[in-house]
Amino acid sequence: MNRTHHNGELRIENVGEIVELKGWVAKKRNLGALVFIDLRDRYGITQVICDESMETVTKEVKNEFVIHVVGKVVERSSKNPKMPTGDIEIEATKLDIISPAALTPMIIADETDALEETRLVYRYLDLRRPKIQQNILLRHQITKSIRHYLDDLDFVDIETPYLTRSTPEGARDFLVPSRVHNGKFFALPQSPQQFKQLLMIAGFEKYYQIARCFRDEDLRADRQLEFTQVDVEMSFMNTDEILAVCEGMMAKVMKDVKGIDLPLPLKRMTWQEAMERYGIDKPDIRFDLELVNLNETVKDVDFVVFKSALNANGHVKGINVINQAAHYSRKALDKLTDIAKTYKAKGLAWMKVNQGKAEGPIAKFFNEEQTQALLEAMNAHDGDLLLFVADAKYEVVCDALAALRNHLGKELNLYDPESFAFLWVTDFPMFEYDEETQRYYAKHHPFTRPKESDLELIEKDPANCLADAYDIVLNGFELGGGSIRIHEQDLQKRVFNALGFSDEQIQRQFGYFVEAFKYGTPPHGGFALGLDRIAMLLTQSESLRDVIAFPKISSSSCPMTKAPTAVDQGQLEELGLEVIADDEA
């Protein structure tokens, strides 16, 4: 039972050949004297014709049966230009059923009738759909392109452990109890961060890994409990050189996978500029609609919402939705207000520009001079819709307007969905302050190096200390990022102290790591990109679940295997564990 060709391979030049094909029955059409079968494998579909002499076996054949066909390639009388094999068909001389199939709970086609829950329960059937298969195959192309690129640059692919120690900072760890060391736990790695730095200390200079990572956090469309990242680290290279390596890698991926020539170098923007212009550190730069700082413009306006924000050293920002005033009714504006409130804004103020004047509920608070100053500051003209958010907290203003901007960009079709806009965001804050715990946390991780110009700010003014860190953004999604790492013992200790770590805590959590710094540490840095997100964006999927073979759902479970599940009492006893029921906890 050999196969001479796959089902996406035969063309007009193969006419006259005797071939053997295998695959799944995608569709069967009985036209009386003739039966037409669309035979599918992962390479494509070939049409097979069976005459009356094969009636006994074709009567048994149903959709999703696995069959073996022997026949002659002939030219189709009615060609199908939408199919790569649409110029030919197979006149079958023999057909064998390899494996029958029960009636499937879903249609196996690009467009299916199944809800996502059903698709994921029967994920092995969902993965037969050509659309999903193409997503997984494109993901493979991405990883192949990345490996070729890094191999050519003399990087070494090195695996790091899955069973490591817990690091309480950051997201929650997945813990693995040790049978041998009763009462102690391994943790699954949130990233190979410390190990790749240790590999630099070990002298490998150029490391990469397509690494599996694990974080116990709430799921969403672009987040999974287990994910894959392209992990890269290198020694003796500065920031520009590291960014150039990453840019070259993404340029190769875009060329190999999408046939697109990515112009280099990529655009760069500081974190501060991104927040001022877009309100977010991962801006979608495919469209304008930028935020405008209005603190000076409205400082004398007698509108209580603006005045109370500014009196609390807060901010007033706005966006000009050009030529869309007529598009938004009061009801539509209420929906925009609800979006702003989701991001903790107290509300959304608005104006419409008509015949050089501002109209709307807050227009009465502006005199003629203030109105003209506002229109000039926002470059507003007749027909424009002006939206405003004011708050004592800068983050609230930015978050709300950034969410509105992204919503409007999609709703108003302000960008080409087929386009790809890359951006580097650089110079992130080194620390961020948490009001609840009254302490600073690392914006990226505690091994990130401050910018050389800001070393003295670590203790003096941590809020304004910038990191030599960078994120790469595509179409409003953070693909990943990295930084130059700290390689000096004393500087690492200063950063730990700024984060509130005592010497005892440093030793307990990072003792083996800081010990390694004693023995000659090269300057080093790197980056990590989310492979799942790259695949999601390049396939233009709505969710990571469409580019991961067997994903989890929002309830942090697997519908197909029903994991997580309870385990035998004997297993628990062997590990020295006891499960407390929910009503006892």
PyMOL commands that set and color helices and strands:
alter all, ss='L'
color gray80, all
select helices_A, chain A and resi 12-14+52-60+116-121+123-126+130-152+193-201+239-258+271-278+304-311+330-342+363-365+368-377+394-411+452-454+457-460+462-464+489-498+503-519+531-538+544-547+569-575
alter helices_A, ss='H'
color red, helices_A
select strands_A, chain A and resi 18-30+35-41+44-50+66-75+88-99+156-157+175-177+185-187+206-214+226-235+268-270+291-293+315-321+349-354+357-359+385-391+422-426+431-434+439-442+469-474+477-484+524-530
alter strands_A, ss='S'
color yellow, strands_A
deselect
rebuild
show_as cartoon
